[in-house]
Amino acid sequence: MKKLLLTGSSGFIGQYFIHTYAFKYNIKKFSFLNDNLALLKLDEIDTIIHLSALVHQMGGATKEEYDRINVEQTLALAKRAKESGVKHFIFMSTVKVYGEETDTPYTEESECLPQDDYGKSKLKAEQLLQVLEDKNFMVSIIRTPIVYGFGVKANIKNLINLIDKVPLLPFADIDNRRSMVYIGNLCYLLDVLVQYQKGGVFLASDDKSYSTKELMFLISKSLNKKLFLVKIPFFEMVLKKVKPDFHKRLYQSLELNNQWTKKELNLNNLYSFKRGIELTIHGK
């Protein structure tokens, strides 16, 4: 049984991974808040899965905070891992390293031009990890879009609550494509990477991209609710001015093409987008 060290074990992804794969791995937990890195013993650890991070904050966080948690802590853990003989380090990154929304799908080799401090901190961590990589210390980087699943918070939860309460919404004119990844598919990718022990940059995504309208109707169907989308003149223009971040996520496209990842890892997602939405609402 392989021995893993998992950071961010109390988070959304960490809890799901432990619940699903504890039977398969001997999982040791580490918290930067509660544990001392200097006392961490790694001599028997095969792989580190580093999920701990300061994620994108809608209310804002300073560049120094992002760098301290996402860059400095990551690098300190990786250096200690390498010194201790750990062979494999998996780092959870983000599509924000590419930049913002775009009509051209991102691939594993797309140019990285992050626009905010969160994306910049994640890219910097990626680059420093790749400097550490050698034949005895393999680095795997996973870039994710929005991760959804039962217990998810923020945008998806808000959208589910909105559709549950309001049957008539002014979003009929949305025409976009969004990539997302169900947490079960993301954690399966982690499992495959642990097994294959492959280094490189990998993209996590469900098999298909959907428009925001299609997502809304899937949610309403899973909720067994009627949903009607209508057009309201100037609504999008007002929303873009008043809530630009919300408008961007609703109306603009952010699509991934992860065919190389799937081919390289012989990866077949366990869950369809439709099934992922059902499980997000009803639980797993």
VMD Tcl script that draws the C-alpha trace (Angstrom):
set ca {
  {0.00 0.00 0.00}
  {1.50 3.33 -1.08}
  {2.01 5.99 1.57}
  {0.82 9.50 0.74}
  {1.15 12.84 2.47}
  {-1.85 15.07 1.87}
  {-2.03 18.78 2.63}
  {-5.35 20.60 2.63}
  {-7.07 17.50 3.99}
  {-9.90 19.51 5.57}
  {-10.77 21.22 2.29}
  {-13.38 20.32 -0.29}
  {-11.05 18.25 -2.48}
  {-9.02 16.78 0.37}
  {-12.07 15.45 2.22}
  {-13.44 13.81 -0.92}
  {-10.11 12.20 -1.77}
  {-9.68 10.75 1.72}
  {-13.27 9.48 1.85}
  {-12.94 7.83 -1.57}
  {-9.38 6.48 -1.52}
  {-8.51 5.81 2.13}
  {-9.03 2.10 1.42}
  {-6.33 2.20 -1.25}
  {-3.61 4.33 0.32}
  {-2.03 4.95 3.68}
  {-2.75 8.69 3.91}
  {-0.88 10.95 6.30}
  {-2.17 14.50 6.79}
  {-0.20 17.72 7.21}
  {-1.49 21.19 8.07}
  {0.61 24.32 7.71}
  {-1.61 25.92 10.37}
  {-1.36 23.19 12.99}
  {1.82 21.22 12.26}
  {5.52 22.07 12.24}
  {7.24 21.53 8.89}
  {10.62 21.23 10.61}
  {9.36 18.18 12.52}
  {7.67 16.51 9.55}
  {8.98 13.01 8.84}
  {8.79 12.03 5.17}
  {11.24 9.15 4.88}
  {8.49 6.58 4.20}
  {6.27 8.75 1.99}
  {5.96 7.76 -1.68}
  {3.96 10.73 -2.97}
  {2.91 14.15 -1.69}
  {-0.41 15.60 -2.84}
  {-0.26 19.31 -2.10}
  {-3.77 20.77 -2.05}
  {-3.28 23.44 0.61}
  {-3.55 26.92 -0.88}
  {-4.97 30.39 -0.59}
  {-7.59 30.18 -3.32}
  {-8.98 33.05 -5.34}
  {-10.61 35.51 -2.94}
  {-13.58 37.48 -4.26}
  {-13.05 39.95 -1.44}
  {-9.38 40.23 -2.29}
  {-6.13 39.22 -0.62}
  {-2.72 40.83 -0.80}
  {0.03 39.72 -3.14}
  {2.15 38.97 -0.06}
  {-0.52 36.62 1.32}
  {-0.80 34.72 -1.97}
  {2.98 34.44 -2.26}
  {3.49 33.34 1.35}
  {0.95 30.52 1.17}
  {0.97 29.48 -2.48}
  {4.66 29.97 -3.25}
  {6.79 29.97 -0.10}
  {4.96 27.17 1.72}
  {4.84 25.05 -1.45}
  {8.54 25.47 -2.09}
  {9.47 24.76 1.54}
  {7.46 21.53 1.52}
  {8.89 20.45 -1.85}
  {12.48 21.08 -0.75}
  {11.95 19.08 2.43}
  {10.34 16.30 0.39}
  {13.25 16.14 -2.02}
  {15.81 16.14 0.81}
  {13.87 13.30 2.47}
  {13.87 11.12 -0.64}
  {10.21 11.52 -1.65}
  {9.99 10.58 -5.33}
  {6.76 12.26 -6.44}
  {5.19 15.66 -5.73}
  {1.70 16.51 -7.05}
  {0.76 20.19 -7.05}
  {-2.81 21.42 -7.47}
  {-2.72 24.54 -9.63}
  {-5.38 26.44 -11.59}
  {-6.37 27.54 -15.08}
  {-5.92 31.08 -13.78}
  {-2.23 30.68 -14.68}
  {-3.32 31.10 -18.32}
  {-5.15 34.35 -17.70}
  {-8.83 35.16 -17.91}
  {-11.80 34.03 -19.98}
  {-11.17 33.39 -23.67}
  {-12.95 32.04 -26.75}
  {-9.92 29.87 -27.60}
  {-9.65 26.64 -25.56}
  {-6.59 26.38 -23.38}
  {-4.34 23.32 -23.70}
  {-1.50 21.99 -21.58}
  {0.94 23.99 -23.73}
  {-0.94 27.29 -23.92}
  {1.03 30.40 -22.99}
  {0.63 31.43 -19.36}
  {-0.25 35.09 -18.83}
  {-1.93 35.28 -15.40}
  {-3.75 38.53 -14.74}
  {-4.30 38.48 -10.97}
  {-2.14 37.84 -7.91}
  {-3.70 34.43 -7.32}
  {-2.85 33.17 -10.82}
  {0.61 34.73 -10.66}
  {1.37 33.02 -7.33}
  {0.30 29.63 -8.68}
  {2.41 30.01 -11.83}
  {5.43 31.08 -9.78}
  {5.02 27.99 -7.58}
  {4.79 25.79 -10.69}
  {8.00 27.25 -12.09}
  {9.95 26.86 -8.85}
  {8.80 23.25 -8.50}
  {9.94 22.49 -12.04}
  {13.40 23.85 -11.16}
  {13.59 21.29 -8.33}
  {12.56 18.40 -10.59}
  {15.15 15.77 -11.55}
  {15.26 12.02 -12.19}
  {14.79 11.33 -8.47}
  {12.11 13.95 -7.79}
  {9.14 14.00 -10.13}
  {6.67 16.91 -10.23}
  {3.09 16.63 -11.50}
  {1.06 19.82 -11.93}
  {-2.72 19.76 -12.27}
  {-4.49 22.84 -13.60}
  {-8.19 22.92 -12.78}
  {-11.18 25.02 -13.84}
  {-14.14 25.35 -11.45}
  {-14.42 22.22 -9.31}
  {-17.96 21.23 -8.33}
  {-19.56 18.52 -6.23}
  {-21.71 17.95 -3.16}
  {-20.81 20.51 -0.51}
  {-19.27 22.98 -2.95}
  {-19.53 26.63 -2.01}
  {-19.29 29.95 -3.87}
  {-20.57 30.33 -7.45}
  {-22.10 26.91 -8.11}
  {-23.86 26.81 -4.76}
  {-25.21 30.32 -5.33}
  {-26.49 29.35 -8.78}
  {-28.21 26.24 -7.42}
  {-29.86 28.27 -4.67}
  {-30.97 30.91 -7.18}
  {-32.57 28.38 -9.53}
  {-34.20 26.62 -6.59}
  {-35.91 29.84 -5.50}
  {-36.46 31.84 -8.71}
  {-38.14 30.17 -11.73}
  {-37.76 33.16 -14.07}
  {-34.24 34.47 -14.83}
  {-32.95 37.06 -17.35}
  {-30.23 34.94 -18.96}
  {-31.73 33.80 -22.27}
  {-29.12 35.62 -24.35}
  {-26.06 33.88 -22.87}
  {-24.02 32.05 -25.53}
  {-20.75 30.72 -24.13}
  {-18.75 27.57 -23.34}
  {-17.43 26.74 -19.88}
  {-15.23 23.84 -18.78}
  {-15.68 22.46 -15.27}
  {-14.57 19.34 -13.43}
  {-16.62 17.18 -11.09}
  {-14.70 16.45 -7.89}
  {-14.97 12.70 -8.52}
  {-13.20 13.11 -11.87}
  {-10.52 15.35 -10.36}
  {-9.77 12.93 -7.53}
  {-9.67 10.05 -10.00}
  {-7.04 12.02 -11.95}
  {-5.06 12.31 -8.69}
  {-5.39 8.57 -8.18}
  {-4.18 7.84 -11.72}
  {-1.19 10.16 -11.31}
  {-0.19 8.44 -8.08}
  {-0.37 5.09 -9.84}
  {1.38 6.14 -13.07}
  {3.90 8.44 -11.36}
  {4.11 10.68 -14.40}
  {5.54 14.17 -14.29}
  {4.36 17.14 -16.32}
  {1.45 19.55 -16.63}
  {-2.03 18.03 -16.77}
  {-5.49 19.55 -17.26}
  {-8.50 18.40 -15.27}
  {-11.86 18.71 -17.00}
  {-15.11 16.90 -17.59}
  {-15.50 15.41 -21.05}
  {-17.65 18.22 -22.47}
  {-17.97 21.96 -22.05}
  {-21.40 23.47 -21.53}
  {-22.98 26.89 -21.79}
  {-24.23 28.62 -18.68}
  {-27.77 28.16 -20.01}
  {-27.28 24.39 -20.36}
  {-25.87 24.28 -16.83}
  {-28.91 26.14 -15.51}
  {-31.34 23.75 -17.17}
  {-29.41 20.71 -15.89}
  {-29.59 22.13 -12.38}
  {-33.32 22.86 -12.68}
  {-33.97 19.34 -13.96}
  {-32.03 17.79 -11.07}
  {-33.95 20.01 -8.66}
  {-37.21 19.03 -10.39}
  {-37.95 22.72 -10.85}
  {-39.39 24.62 -13.80}
  {-37.00 27.22 -15.22}
  {-37.76 29.97 -17.72}
  {-35.04 32.18 -19.20}
  {-36.02 35.50 -20.71}
  {-34.30 38.45 -22.39}
  {-34.34 41.83 -20.68}
  {-33.01 44.81 -22.67}
  {-29.79 46.28 -21.28}
  {-29.63 43.70 -18.45}
  {-26.25 42.35 -19.54}
  {-24.82 45.84 -19.96}
  {-25.93 46.85 -16.47}
  {-24.67 43.60 -14.93}
  {-21.30 44.01 -16.62}
  {-20.95 47.47 -15.13}
  {-22.25 46.69 -11.64}
  {-20.93 43.13 -11.15}
  {-18.09 42.62 -13.69}
  {-16.72 39.41 -12.11}
  {-20.20 37.86 -11.93}
  {-20.88 38.89 -15.53}
  {-17.61 37.34 -16.70}
  {-18.43 33.96 -15.16}
  {-21.99 33.96 -16.47}
  {-21.51 35.26 -20.02}
  {-17.93 34.63 -21.14}
  {-16.20 31.41 -22.20}
  {-13.41 29.50 -20.52}
  {-12.83 26.18 -22.21}
  {-10.13 23.53 -21.87}
  {-8.90 20.95 -24.34}
  {-7.29 18.22 -22.25}
  {-6.99 15.53 -24.92}
  {-3.23 15.25 -24.33}
  {-3.77 14.62 -20.61}
  {-6.37 11.93 -21.27}
  {-4.17 10.22 -23.86}
  {-0.98 10.46 -21.78}
  {-2.64 8.93 -18.71}
  {-5.06 6.64 -20.55}
  {-7.70 8.58 -18.61}
  {-11.45 8.09 -18.87}
  {-13.55 10.23 -16.56}
  {-15.74 8.30 -14.16}
  {-18.63 10.77 -14.22}
  {-20.49 12.64 -16.95}
  {-21.30 16.31 -16.46}
  {-24.99 15.45 -16.06}
  {-24.23 12.86 -13.39}
  {-21.85 15.26 -11.67}
  {-24.57 17.90 -11.38}
  {-27.03 15.33 -10.02}
  {-24.53 14.23 -7.37}
  {-23.72 17.85 -6.52}
  {-27.37 18.50 -5.72}
  {-28.41 15.20 -4.17}
  {-25.15 14.16 -2.59}
  {-22.18 11.86 -2.82}
}
mol new
graphics top color blue
foreach p $ca { graphics top sphere $p radius 0.5 }
foreach p [lrange $ca 0 end-1] q [lrange $ca 1 end] { graphics top cylinder $p $q radius 0.2 }
display resetview
